[in-house]
Amino acid sequence: MHSPWTSFDGSSRVNRAHVDLEWTNTEAVEKLEQFLPHLCAQIDADGLLNQSFDTREWIEQARGKSSALAWLLDRIALIPTTPALREQSFESLGFDIHWTHHDIGRLRTGARFPARPIHYQRGEFARGVNVKELLNRPLSGNKPLPMKHAAKLLDACRSALAARRRETDPVTYANDREITLFQLDHGIDVAIIGMKPDRRLPIESFFGYVAARNRIPCSYGGGWVLGRRCEIGVNIFDEFRGGESALLFAQIMRVYHRHFGVTHFLVDPFQFGAGNAEAIKSGAFWFYYRLGFRPIDAALHHLAENEATKIQADRTHRSSAATLRRLAGDKVRFDLNTAPAVAGDLDLADLGIAVTHWIGRRFDGDLAKAGKWSERHIRGVLGIRSMSARSEFERNAFRQWSILMSMIDDIKTWSGEKQLAAKIMRAKIGPSERTFALALQRHPRLLGALAKIAVGGSKLNSTPDSNLPSVCNQ
């Protein structure tokens, strides 16, 4: 285990005494030694100079009945900063964690999804799957889980990942009010997990999943939903590879399509080879190609078609590592229909640099000033009341969206779209992020405006002082 925060956030039943620091990493211990003065009261800081105690022995004196890990996390929690920076403070130390327990449910062989009929394999594995036909089939087995049952399912998901030294944010920072279980055919279950409001991404909606077959967790990953597009990732546990992986992934895509309304799927190049030697060795590109994914880049699309023709003509042909690395030069995409996705090609990196440039140009890089002005401006434009009664993270999330909205040059001329835009901003900090994701889909004008800003950001290298939409005067 690398991160202990899952176990200590109050939503898991892991005993704090069973999870502790692994002291064998001398580099981590040295970093902790340098960090300790920031965790001590001034009255006892001089004790760190006592040569009779090394770092571990000093913490033994300090921790009392707590474990060393619990003491360290409790002290970091007192640092007056954001939760994300506190977490980064711990992660930067580089400690591994060991977890001692006698609960078979916490083992990879013991973690189980809720009871369901067992699927018995009859005949050979299904190596191919008609993805479009499968995605068009309605879902009928989804169960929004009560909190008690959601907690048990989440325990199984976390245990399956922790036993393999894996972690993903939606499982770590799960919103226990937004966990939905889909019980599908072939014994496949897919648990969709939303994130706590204060951990959500600012623009996209990151929904994680853990999939199981005959109740045994076998895969995990996530989908980043924006409009009707979804950038999706999959990791199938080693012991389950080589079977019906294509069917499993297609069923996961089906859940995202039916539950979130996405029609366009993207896969990041890392999944099939960019900086990923294992994916190159396994020829992962062809896993996605056989499912119907195609390179977005025209030259890579042409290269893939030529390579596919060679494979079709000669079944012994294998793509070279060099070819596979070239094919991993850009994302691949699967389109359920031919209609373009609104903001389907919206590049969030370009959008981000456009925002940075706008704050730098109009507010001399003063983020606080930009946020304060934007919030006041957008509240007036959209008719939104004061946010003073909201929590700090809610006000911050609203302020970030206000900056985006303020960059839309014609937002004052919107009519009925203003009301929906205000609803979208409120939904981002609401109890269900799915509500936000679906509402954003229904506002093509807003998605189009964000795409326009991103295009301006993409042009900054050539003309840094133009190409960005104007806003109302300050």
C-alpha positions as CSV (number, residue, x, y, z in Angstrom):
1,M,0.0,0.0,0.0
2,H,1.2,3.5,-0.8
3,S,-1.6,5.8,0.4
4,P,-3.3,5.4,3.8
5,W,-5.8,8.2,3.3
6,T,-8.5,5.8,2.3
7,S,-8.3,4.0,5.6
8,F,-8.5,7.2,7.7
9,D,-11.3,9.2,6.1
10,G,-14.1,7.7,8.2
11,S,-15.8,5.8,5.3
12,S,-13.8,2.6,5.7
13,R,-13.7,0.1,8.6
14,V,-10.0,-0.4,8.6
15,N,-8.6,-0.4,12.1
16,R,-5.9,2.4,12.4
17,A,-3.8,0.1,14.5
18,H,-3.5,-2.4,11.7
19,V,-1.9,0.1,9.2
20,D,1.6,1.5,9.8
21,L,4.7,3.0,8.3
22,E,7.2,0.7,6.6
23,W,10.6,1.8,7.9
24,T,12.9,0.0,5.4
25,N,13.0,2.9,3.0
26,T,16.0,5.0,4.3
27,E,15.3,7.8,1.8
28,A,11.8,8.2,3.1
29,V,13.1,8.2,6.7
30,E,15.6,11.0,5.8
31,K,12.9,13.1,4.3
32,L,10.7,12.6,7.4
33,E,13.6,13.8,9.5
34,Q,13.8,17.0,7.6
35,F,10.0,17.4,7.8
36,L,9.5,16.7,11.5
37,P,10.3,20.3,12.7
38,H,7.2,21.4,10.9
39,L,5.1,18.9,12.8
40,C,6.2,19.7,16.3
41,A,5.2,22.3,18.8
42,Q,7.9,24.9,19.4
43,I,8.2,23.7,23.0
44,D,9.4,20.2,22.0
45,A,11.2,21.0,18.7
46,D,14.5,21.1,20.5
47,G,14.1,17.5,21.3
48,L,14.8,16.7,17.7
49,L,18.4,17.7,18.4
50,N,18.8,14.9,21.0
51,Q,21.4,12.6,19.6
52,S,20.1,9.7,21.7
53,F,17.2,9.1,19.4
54,D,17.0,8.5,15.7
55,T,13.9,9.5,13.7
56,R,12.0,6.3,14.4
57,E,12.9,6.3,18.1
58,W,11.8,9.9,18.4
59,I,8.4,9.1,16.9
60,E,8.1,6.1,19.3
61,Q,8.4,8.7,22.1
62,A,5.8,11.0,20.5
63,R,3.1,8.7,19.3
64,G,1.8,7.3,22.6
65,K,-0.7,4.5,21.9
66,S,-1.2,5.6,18.3
67,S,0.7,3.9,15.4
68,A,3.5,5.9,13.8
69,L,1.3,6.4,10.7
70,A,-1.7,7.6,12.7
71,W,0.5,10.1,14.6
72,L,2.1,11.3,11.4
73,L,-1.3,11.8,9.6
74,D,-2.8,13.5,12.7
75,R,0.1,16.0,12.8
76,I,-0.1,16.7,9.1
77,A,-3.8,17.3,9.5
78,L,-2.9,20.3,11.7
79,I,-1.0,22.1,9.0
80,P,-3.0,25.1,8.0
81,T,-3.4,24.4,4.3
82,T,-5.7,22.6,1.8
83,P,-6.4,18.9,2.1
84,A,-4.7,18.3,-1.3
85,L,-1.5,19.9,0.0
86,R,-1.6,18.0,3.2
87,E,-1.9,14.8,1.2
88,Q,1.0,15.9,-1.1
89,S,3.1,16.5,2.0
90,F,2.7,12.9,3.1
91,E,3.1,11.4,-0.5
92,S,6.3,13.4,-1.0
93,L,7.9,11.4,1.8
94,G,7.7,8.3,-0.2
95,F,6.8,5.9,2.6
96,D,5.4,2.4,1.9
97,I,2.7,1.2,4.2
98,H,2.2,-2.2,5.7
99,W,-1.3,-3.5,6.6
100,T,-1.6,-6.4,9.1
101,H,-5.0,-8.1,9.4
102,H,-6.7,-11.5,9.6
103,D,-9.8,-10.7,7.5
104,I,-10.2,-12.8,4.4
105,G,-12.5,-10.2,3.0
106,R,-9.5,-7.9,2.7
107,L,-7.5,-10.3,0.6
108,R,-7.6,-10.6,-3.2
109,T,-9.1,-14.0,-2.8
110,G,-11.7,-12.9,-0.3
111,A,-13.1,-9.6,-1.6
112,R,-16.6,-10.2,-3.0
113,F,-19.3,-8.2,-4.7
114,P,-23.0,-8.7,-3.5
115,A,-24.7,-12.0,-4.0
116,R,-26.0,-12.8,-7.6
117,P,-26.6,-15.9,-9.7
118,I,-23.3,-17.6,-10.8
119,H,-22.5,-17.6,-14.5
120,Y,-21.1,-21.0,-15.7
121,Q,-18.9,-20.9,-18.8
122,R,-20.2,-23.2,-21.5
123,G,-18.0,-23.5,-24.5
124,E,-15.0,-21.4,-25.6
125,F,-14.3,-17.8,-24.5
126,A,-15.9,-15.1,-26.7
127,R,-12.8,-13.5,-28.2
128,G,-14.7,-10.9,-30.3
129,V,-17.7,-8.7,-29.5
130,N,-20.0,-6.4,-31.5
131,V,-19.5,-3.3,-29.4
132,K,-22.1,-1.1,-31.1
133,E,-24.7,-3.8,-30.8
134,L,-23.9,-4.3,-27.1
135,L,-23.9,-0.6,-26.3
136,N,-27.4,-0.2,-27.8
137,R,-28.9,-2.7,-25.4
138,P,-30.6,-1.1,-22.4
139,L,-29.5,-1.7,-18.9
140,S,-31.9,-3.4,-16.5
141,G,-29.9,-4.4,-13.5
142,N,-28.7,-1.2,-11.9
143,K,-29.2,-0.7,-8.2
144,P,-28.6,2.7,-6.5
145,L,-27.2,1.3,-3.3
146,P,-28.3,2.4,0.2
147,M,-25.4,3.7,2.2
148,K,-25.0,0.5,4.3
149,H,-24.7,-1.7,1.2
150,A,-22.6,0.9,-0.6
151,A,-20.1,0.8,2.3
152,K,-19.7,-3.0,2.1
153,L,-19.3,-2.8,-1.7
154,L,-16.7,0.0,-1.3
155,D,-14.8,-2.1,1.2
156,A,-14.6,-5.0,-1.3
157,C,-13.4,-2.5,-4.1
158,R,-10.7,-0.9,-1.8
159,S,-9.5,-4.3,-0.6
160,A,-9.2,-5.7,-4.1
161,L,-7.0,-2.6,-5.1
162,A,-5.0,-2.4,-1.9
163,A,-4.0,-6.0,-2.0
164,R,-2.5,-5.3,-5.4
165,R,-0.9,-2.0,-4.4
166,R,-3.3,-0.1,-6.6
167,E,-5.3,3.1,-6.0
168,T,-7.6,5.3,-8.0
169,D,-9.1,8.6,-6.8
170,P,-12.8,7.7,-7.1
171,V,-12.3,4.7,-4.9
172,T,-10.2,6.5,-2.4
173,Y,-12.4,9.6,-2.2
174,A,-15.7,7.9,-2.9
175,N,-19.0,9.6,-2.5
176,D,-20.9,6.9,-0.6
177,R,-24.2,8.5,-1.8
178,E,-23.2,8.0,-5.5
179,I,-22.3,4.3,-5.8
180,T,-24.4,2.4,-8.3
181,L,-24.1,-1.4,-9.0
182,F,-24.9,-2.8,-12.4
183,Q,-25.5,-6.5,-12.5
184,L,-25.2,-7.6,-16.1
185,D,-25.2,-10.9,-18.1
186,H,-22.3,-13.3,-18.2
187,G,-21.8,-12.9,-14.4
188,I,-20.4,-9.3,-14.9
189,D,-21.0,-6.6,-12.3
190,V,-19.8,-3.0,-12.7
191,A,-19.8,-0.7,-9.7
192,I,-19.8,3.0,-10.7
193,I,-18.3,5.3,-8.1
194,G,-18.7,9.1,-7.9
195,M,-16.3,11.3,-6.0
196,K,-16.9,13.5,-2.9
197,P,-17.8,17.0,-3.9
198,D,-14.6,18.5,-2.5
199,R,-12.5,16.1,-4.6
200,R,-14.1,16.5,-7.9
201,L,-12.3,17.8,-11.0
202,P,-13.2,21.4,-12.0
203,I,-14.6,20.7,-15.5
204,E,-14.7,17.0,-16.3
205,S,-16.6,14.4,-14.2
206,F,-14.4,11.5,-13.1
207,F,-16.4,8.4,-12.4
208,G,-14.4,5.3,-11.3
209,Y,-15.4,1.7,-11.6
210,V,-14.5,-1.7,-10.3
211,A,-15.8,-4.6,-12.3
212,A,-16.3,-8.2,-11.1
213,R,-17.1,-11.5,-12.6
214,N,-19.1,-14.0,-10.5
215,R,-18.6,-11.6,-7.6
216,I,-14.8,-11.6,-7.8
217,P,-13.2,-8.2,-8.6
218,C,-11.2,-8.5,-11.8
219,S,-10.8,-5.0,-13.2
220,Y,-10.8,-1.3,-12.3
221,G,-10.5,2.1,-14.1
222,G,-12.5,5.2,-14.7
223,G,-14.2,7.4,-17.2
224,W,-13.7,11.2,-17.5
225,V,-17.0,12.4,-18.8
226,L,-17.4,15.8,-20.6
227,G,-20.5,16.3,-22.6
228,R,-21.1,13.2,-24.7
229,R,-17.5,12.1,-24.7
230,C,-15.7,9.9,-22.2
231,E,-12.0,9.3,-21.9
232,I,-11.9,5.8,-20.5
233,G,-9.2,3.7,-19.0
234,V,-9.1,0.0,-18.1
235,N,-6.8,-2.2,-16.0
236,I,-7.6,-5.9,-15.9
237,F,-5.9,-7.7,-13.0
238,D,-3.1,-10.0,-14.1
239,E,-4.8,-13.2,-13.2
240,F,-7.8,-12.4,-15.3
241,R,-6.1,-11.4,-18.5
242,G,-6.3,-13.6,-21.6
243,G,-9.9,-14.5,-21.1
244,E,-13.0,-12.5,-22.2
245,S,-11.3,-9.2,-21.6
246,A,-12.9,-7.6,-24.7
247,L,-16.4,-8.6,-23.5
248,L,-15.7,-7.2,-20.1
249,F,-14.4,-3.9,-21.4
250,A,-17.4,-3.6,-23.8
251,Q,-19.8,-4.1,-20.9
252,I,-18.0,-1.3,-19.0
253,M,-18.4,1.0,-22.0
254,R,-22.1,0.0,-22.2
255,V,-22.6,1.1,-18.6
256,Y,-21.0,4.5,-19.3
257,H,-23.0,4.9,-22.4
258,R,-26.3,4.1,-20.9
259,H,-25.8,5.7,-17.5
260,F,-24.1,8.9,-18.5
261,G,-25.3,9.3,-22.1
262,V,-21.8,9.3,-23.7
263,T,-21.5,8.3,-27.4
264,H,-17.8,9.0,-28.0
265,F,-15.0,7.2,-26.2
266,L,-11.3,8.2,-26.1
267,V,-8.3,6.2,-24.8
268,D,-5.1,7.9,-23.7
269,P,-2.0,6.7,-25.5
270,F,-0.4,5.5,-22.2
271,Q,-3.0,2.7,-22.2
272,F,-1.6,1.2,-25.3
273,G,2.1,2.1,-25.3
274,A,3.1,5.7,-24.7
275,G,5.7,5.4,-22.0
276,N,4.3,2.0,-21.2
277,A,6.7,-0.9,-22.1
278,E,4.2,-3.5,-20.9
279,A,1.5,-2.3,-23.3
280,I,4.0,-2.3,-26.2
281,K,5.1,-5.9,-25.3
282,S,1.4,-7.1,-25.2
283,G,0.4,-5.2,-28.4
284,A,-2.4,-3.5,-26.4
285,F,-3.1,-1.1,-29.4
286,W,-4.8,-4.0,-31.2
287,F,-7.0,-4.8,-28.2
288,Y,-8.6,-1.4,-28.7
289,Y,-8.5,-1.6,-32.5
290,R,-10.4,-4.8,-32.6
291,L,-13.1,-3.2,-30.5
292,G,-13.5,-0.4,-33.0
293,F,-11.2,2.3,-31.7
294,R,-9.3,4.2,-34.3
295,P,-6.4,6.8,-34.1
296,I,-7.6,10.4,-34.2
297,D,-4.5,11.6,-36.1
298,A,-4.9,11.1,-39.8
299,A,-1.4,9.8,-40.4
300,L,-1.6,7.3,-37.6
301,H,-5.0,6.2,-38.8
302,H,-3.5,5.4,-42.2
303,L,-0.6,3.6,-40.5
304,A,-3.0,1.5,-38.5
305,E,-5.1,0.6,-41.6
306,N,-2.0,-0.5,-43.4
307,E,-0.8,-2.6,-40.5
308,A,-4.2,-4.2,-40.1
309,T,-4.2,-5.2,-43.8
310,K,-0.8,-6.9,-43.2
311,I,-2.2,-8.8,-40.3
312,Q,-5.3,-9.8,-42.2
313,A,-3.2,-11.1,-45.1
314,D,-0.6,-13.0,-42.8
315,R,-1.8,-14.2,-39.4
316,T,1.8,-14.7,-38.4
317,H,2.6,-11.0,-38.8
318,R,3.4,-9.1,-35.6
319,S,3.7,-5.4,-35.4
320,S,7.2,-4.3,-34.4
321,A,7.8,-2.4,-31.2
322,A,8.8,0.7,-33.3
323,T,5.4,0.6,-35.1
324,L,3.5,0.2,-31.9
325,R,5.3,3.1,-30.4
326,R,4.4,5.2,-33.4
327,L,0.7,4.1,-33.1
328,A,0.8,5.3,-29.5
329,G,1.5,8.8,-30.6
330,D,-2.0,10.0,-30.1
331,K,-5.4,9.1,-28.6
332,V,-7.7,6.6,-30.2
333,R,-11.5,7.1,-30.5
334,F,-14.6,5.0,-30.7
335,D,-17.8,6.8,-32.0
336,L,-21.1,5.1,-31.4
337,N,-22.7,7.3,-34.1
338,T,-21.6,9.6,-36.8
339,A,-22.9,12.8,-35.2
340,P,-20.1,14.8,-33.8
341,A,-19.9,15.2,-30.1
342,V,-20.3,18.8,-28.9
343,A,-16.9,19.7,-27.5
344,G,-15.7,16.2,-28.6
345,D,-12.3,17.6,-29.4
346,L,-12.1,20.1,-26.6
347,D,-8.6,20.0,-25.3
348,L,-8.5,20.7,-21.6
349,A,-4.8,21.5,-21.7
350,D,-5.5,24.2,-24.3
351,L,-8.5,25.4,-22.2
352,G,-6.3,25.6,-19.1
353,I,-3.5,27.7,-20.8
354,A,-6.2,30.0,-22.1
355,V,-7.5,30.6,-18.6
356,T,-3.9,31.1,-17.3
357,H,-3.3,33.6,-20.1
358,W,-6.5,35.5,-19.4
359,I,-5.8,35.9,-15.7
360,G,-2.3,37.0,-16.5
361,R,-3.4,39.5,-19.1
362,R,-6.4,41.0,-17.4
363,F,-5.4,40.7,-13.7
364,D,-1.6,40.6,-13.8
365,G,-1.7,37.0,-12.6
366,D,-3.7,37.9,-9.5
367,L,-5.8,34.8,-9.1
368,A,-7.7,36.1,-6.0
369,K,-8.6,39.3,-7.9
370,A,-9.7,37.4,-11.0
371,G,-11.9,35.1,-8.9
372,K,-13.5,37.8,-6.9
373,W,-14.3,39.9,-10.0
374,S,-15.5,36.9,-12.0
375,E,-17.8,35.7,-9.2
376,R,-19.4,39.1,-8.8
377,H,-19.7,39.5,-12.6
378,I,-21.3,36.0,-13.2
379,R,-23.6,36.2,-10.3
380,G,-25.0,39.4,-11.8
381,V,-25.2,38.0,-15.3
382,L,-26.9,34.7,-14.2
383,G,-28.9,36.1,-11.3
384,I,-27.3,33.9,-8.7
385,R,-27.6,34.9,-5.0
386,S,-24.7,35.4,-2.6
387,M,-22.5,32.3,-1.9
388,S,-21.6,33.5,1.6
389,A,-23.6,30.7,3.2
390,R,-21.7,28.0,1.3
391,S,-18.7,26.1,2.5
392,E,-15.2,27.1,1.5
393,F,-14.8,24.4,-1.2
394,E,-18.2,25.2,-2.6
395,R,-17.3,28.9,-2.9
396,N,-14.0,28.0,-4.5
397,A,-15.6,25.6,-7.0
398,F,-18.1,28.3,-7.9
399,R,-15.4,30.9,-8.3
400,Q,-13.4,28.7,-10.7
401,W,-16.5,28.2,-12.9
402,S,-17.1,31.9,-12.7
403,I,-13.7,32.6,-14.3
404,L,-14.6,30.2,-17.1
405,M,-18.0,31.8,-17.6
406,S,-16.5,35.3,-17.6
407,M,-14.3,34.4,-20.6
408,I,-17.4,33.8,-22.7
409,D,-17.8,37.0,-24.7
410,D,-21.5,36.8,-25.5
411,I,-22.8,35.3,-22.3
412,K,-24.9,38.4,-21.5
413,T,-26.9,37.9,-24.7
414,W,-27.9,34.3,-23.7
415,S,-31.6,34.0,-22.9
416,G,-32.9,30.7,-21.6
417,E,-29.4,29.2,-21.5
418,K,-28.5,31.4,-18.5
419,Q,-30.9,29.5,-16.2
420,L,-29.4,26.2,-17.2
421,A,-25.8,27.5,-16.9
422,A,-26.6,28.6,-13.3
423,K,-28.1,25.1,-12.6
424,I,-24.9,23.5,-14.0
425,M,-22.7,25.6,-11.7
426,R,-24.7,24.6,-8.6
427,A,-24.8,20.9,-9.7
428,K,-21.0,20.7,-9.8
429,I,-21.0,21.1,-6.0
430,G,-24.2,19.2,-5.4
431,P,-24.7,15.7,-3.9
432,S,-24.6,13.9,-7.3
433,E,-22.1,14.7,-10.0
434,R,-24.0,12.7,-12.5
435,T,-26.7,15.4,-12.3
436,F,-23.9,17.9,-13.3
437,A,-22.7,15.7,-16.1
438,L,-26.1,15.2,-17.7
439,A,-27.0,18.9,-17.3
440,L,-23.8,19.9,-19.1
441,Q,-24.8,17.6,-22.0
442,R,-28.0,19.6,-22.4
443,H,-26.2,22.9,-22.8
444,P,-24.4,22.7,-26.2
445,R,-23.9,26.4,-26.3
446,L,-21.9,26.4,-23.1
447,L,-19.8,23.4,-24.3
448,G,-19.3,25.2,-27.6
449,A,-18.1,28.3,-25.8
450,L,-15.6,26.3,-23.8
451,A,-14.3,24.7,-27.0
452,K,-13.9,28.1,-28.6
453,I,-11.8,29.3,-25.6
454,A,-9.7,26.1,-25.9
455,V,-9.1,26.8,-29.6
456,G,-7.8,30.3,-28.6
457,G,-5.5,28.6,-26.1
458,S,-4.1,26.3,-28.7
459,K,-3.0,29.4,-30.8
460,L,-1.1,31.2,-28.0
461,N,2.3,29.9,-29.2
462,S,2.0,31.8,-32.5
463,T,0.0,34.8,-31.5
464,P,0.1,35.2,-27.7
465,D,-2.0,38.4,-27.4
466,S,-4.9,37.5,-29.6
467,N,-7.3,34.7,-30.4
468,L,-8.9,34.7,-26.9
469,P,-12.5,35.8,-26.4
470,S,-13.0,39.2,-24.9
471,V,-15.0,39.8,-21.7
472,C,-16.9,42.7,-20.2
473,N,-14.7,45.6,-19.0
474,Q,-13.6,45.3,-15.4
